[in-house]
Amino acid sequence: MNLCQRKIRGRGGISVLFLLMPTALNRSMELRVEGVIRGHHVYKRIWTPRLGEQLTLAPESDNDHDRRAVAVLKGSTVVGHVPRSLSRIVWCFLRRGGIGRSEVSGIEEKDLD
């Protein structure tokens, strides 16, 4: 594991691969971080995740619980958040023009109920 890779451990849930790029044109600088979607249980009624599904990341400065929250979006709908252990770094990266997306890489069966 090099310095640009970091595995985030969660308690089950929806596993994702967070992908961060300085710009859409510069994929050589892509940073990949394994993690989970925080708060998915709140959005279960409006979103059923699928393996390989592509989602986008966006800063959520108006979040009452965390002013540096980063939302995970399916289209324009919030379906969860980046874990706090990563959100401040990702928030700064996105606010400076970086591109962020995520890909669903694992689903626990209990999260589909």
C-alpha positions as a printed Julia matrix, in Angstrom:
113×3 Matrix{Float64}:
   0.0    0.0     0.0
   1.54   3.33   -1.01
   1.01   6.72    0.66
  -1.94   7.54   -1.61
  -3.97   4.48   -0.59
  -5.88   4.2     2.65
  -8.46   1.62    3.63
 -11.33   2.87    5.77
 -13.01   0.22    7.88
 -16.68   0.54    8.65
 -19.32  -1.62   10.22
 -20.74  -3.29    7.16
 -22.9   -1.18    4.95
 -22.27  -0.15    1.39
 -18.58  -0.43    0.43
 -17.32   1.99   -2.18
 -14.16   2.99   -3.94
 -13.75   6.78   -3.75
 -11.95   8.19   -6.81
 -10.46  11.68   -6.72
  -8.86  13.46   -9.69
  -7.41  16.99   -9.89
  -9.27  17.51  -13.19
 -11.37  15.42  -15.54
  -8.48  15.41  -18.05
  -5.71  14.3   -15.68
  -6.46  10.68  -14.76
  -2.77   9.97  -14.14
  -3.14  11.65  -10.74
  -6.18   9.59   -9.68
  -6.37   8.75   -5.97
  -8.33   5.63   -4.98
  -9.57   5.1    -1.42
 -11.7    2.2    -0.21
 -14.45   3.14    2.22
 -18.12   2.97    3.08
 -21.08   5.27    2.57
 -22.01   6.86    5.88
 -25.7    7.32    6.66
 -27.03   5.02    3.96
 -29.68   3.72    6.4
 -31.39   7.12    6.17
 -31.73   6.85    2.38
 -32.68   3.14    2.03
 -36.21   3.97    0.9
 -35.08   6.05   -2.05
 -32.01   4.13   -3.26
 -31.07   0.48   -3.71
 -27.35   0.19   -4.46
 -25.97  -2.06   -7.21
 -22.43  -3.39   -7.55
 -20.43  -1.25   -9.94
 -22.87   1.66   -9.7
 -21.22   5.03  -10.28
 -22.01   7.89   -7.88
 -20.73  11.44   -7.62
 -19.32  13.4    -4.68
 -20.19  17.0    -3.83
 -19.35  19.32   -0.94
 -22.36  19.96    1.29
 -21.45  23.2     3.09
 -25.02  23.75    4.3
 -25.06  20.48    6.3
 -26.18  21.28    9.88
 -24.12  18.43   11.39
 -20.82  19.0     9.59
 -19.95  22.09    7.56
 -17.32  20.08    5.66
 -19.6   17.18    4.82
 -19.33  15.53    1.41
 -22.52  14.09   -0.05
 -22.63  10.92   -2.14
 -25.11  11.53   -4.98
 -27.11   9.33   -7.33
 -27.95  11.88   -9.99
 -28.92  14.91   -7.9
 -30.24  12.87   -4.94
 -28.19  12.47   -1.75
 -27.84   8.76   -0.86
 -25.22   9.05    1.89
 -22.02  10.8     2.9
 -18.27  10.28    2.84
 -17.07   9.11    6.3
 -15.81  11.91    8.56
 -12.36  10.35    8.61
 -12.1   11.29    4.91
 -14.61  14.08    4.43
 -12.41  17.04    5.37
  -9.72  16.04    2.89
 -12.25  15.26    0.15
 -14.18  18.5     0.88
 -11.03  20.61    0.45
 -10.07  18.71   -2.69
 -13.51  19.26   -4.27
 -13.68  22.94   -3.24
 -10.39  23.49   -5.09
 -11.83  22.16   -8.34
 -11.06  18.46   -8.03
 -13.39  15.81   -9.44
 -14.84  13.19   -7.08
 -16.85  10.07   -7.76
 -17.4    6.69   -6.17
 -18.22   3.18   -7.28
 -20.19   0.66   -5.22
 -17.83  -2.26   -4.56
 -19.73  -4.27   -1.94
 -23.15  -4.57   -0.31
 -24.06  -6.39    2.88
 -27.3   -8.32    2.51
 -28.82  -6.74    5.62
 -28.51  -3.34    3.92
 -30.88  -4.42    1.16
 -33.79  -5.1     3.56
